[in-house]
Amino acid sequence: MSVNKIEKTFALTTPLYYVNDLPHIGSAYTTMAADVVARFHRLKGSSVLLITGTDEHGQKIQRTAQSKGQPPQNFSDQMSAGFMSLWELLNIQHDRFIRTTDERHQAIVEEFFQRVWETGDIYLGQQKGWYCVSCEEFKEERELLSGHRCPIHTNKEVEWRDEQNYFFRLSKYQTQLQALYQEFPDFIQPESRRNEVLNFVNQGLQDFSISRVNLEWGFPIPVDPKHTIYVWFDALLGYVTALLEPEETPTLENALSKWWPINLHLIGKDILRFHAVYWPAMLMSAGLPMPNQVFGHGFLTKDGQKMGKSLGNTLDPITLVKCYGADAVRYYFLKEIEFGKDGDFNESRFINVLNADLANDLGNLLNRTLNMVKKYCAGNVPPVTNEDIPKDHPLKAIGLRLGEQVKDAYETLVFSQACEAILLLVQASNKFIDEQAPWTLYKQGQQQALEQVLYAVLESVRLAAYLLSPVIPNISSDIYQQLGFGIDFNNQVQTSIAAPFTIHSSWGILTNQNKFGEPHPIFKRIEQPKNG
Ligand code: MSP
């Protein structure tokens, strides 16, 4: 069922964000993580397609636009532009930005609908139930909070619906879905989410409605234009439309020719069912291969509640980036929150982590070591080579294992572990330099020992910078430049050629052909707000 691509390509998606409001840090979270994955695969030399975009149809958007007195298209244009500019601020290198109001998308949705229609998986029926407009999803009565409130959008009441809709025969795919989960245990990750889906599917699947009446904002059902295609049916197919080359005719065949199947759908846990149950069933019905993996991360919470546009308890990512820089924001969320689990945001913790890791451990280490090189070695790379340093040297011993360890962590999306493992090398380097006291070695005239210490520390900082580059590309580039490598990690084509993963992820490549740049701080210490 799943096709493993032999070519080294990697296609991944973020969800397509609703444009009912400007992005908040929760939406930015998935996108930052996706960018890190994309950068990591590019670093390894794969050709990568990172897809993101906006989900613009449906009742939620129509109503929000109406409440602002704007036509939905104008409103979507403004909001979608807000997402694009935030991605730029956060240094996200997406390859595609799909908007579901894109004209070409309609052709893809219609062709897909037609395939499923011809399979006989769509029929007209009566839909009765409680609908959460913020989720754009029907809820079971037992899931609701008191006062008929949605469990996710706890300040919103669900609405009763009793209308004729077209249904998709999800129930028909129960056994096939179970076989998919069984055959590919990694299809849904992490494990806790997989179990959630297995429980849900094992309880028995019900068909779901894929059309709405009394809704104009969306594509009409080709066989019955009084009905509008359900926003989720339309949105999931955005992943397919996004695969089209810019000028390509919008057919499924064109869209699926190069990058399909998608390697990874990164999503938040609230939209797991759509991606891990509905989406594969829709693809089965259309006779298409399955994506390789759906990963559902946790929520960013504030005071324990999901941060969200509907709840209005969000944190503005623009302020955060403007205040602290893109690398700082990316680093904090990826290092401090275990991907897959929920995590609370707290500004004073945010500042402490950045000061401790980036300003002190990494930044000061580089700065003071380069200054010692200036003072004790006339600013040149110490004439030491990897071979001069034994394998059991305290830093080399860590460095030799680190590349593989961090690669595994990035590949399995445990970003916090990747960052922590790298920081351990940085911390060991700080300890090493304090213990070895190069200033004393200098006074004692032990030049060779001194040079070995400085070399080992700088090489460790280099390795740390390389391995952290998917997370903090600007800081890593700065470090690499100070160490005399003309590498900009934001230019990934150049990086994959000039700093290939197989070589740069191992310890001991610094040579005295490098010409060090002028030392300068890579991350300025942040002051805690006085009343913070
Ligand atoms: N439009 C749908 C997705 C369609 S994909 C074909 C949607 N959009 S959304 O804007 O509401 O949410 C997009 C993503 O942001 C989801 O993965 C959701 O989990 C994530 N987040 C929204 N709030 C979040 C937090 N507070 N924390 C972490 N992620 C959160 O659903």
Residues whose N, C-alpha, C, O or C-beta is under 5 A from the ligand:
A	BS01	MSP	P15 L16 Y17 Y18 G26 S27 Y29 D55 A235 L236 I267 G268 K269 D270 I271 G298 F299 L300 K306 M307 G308
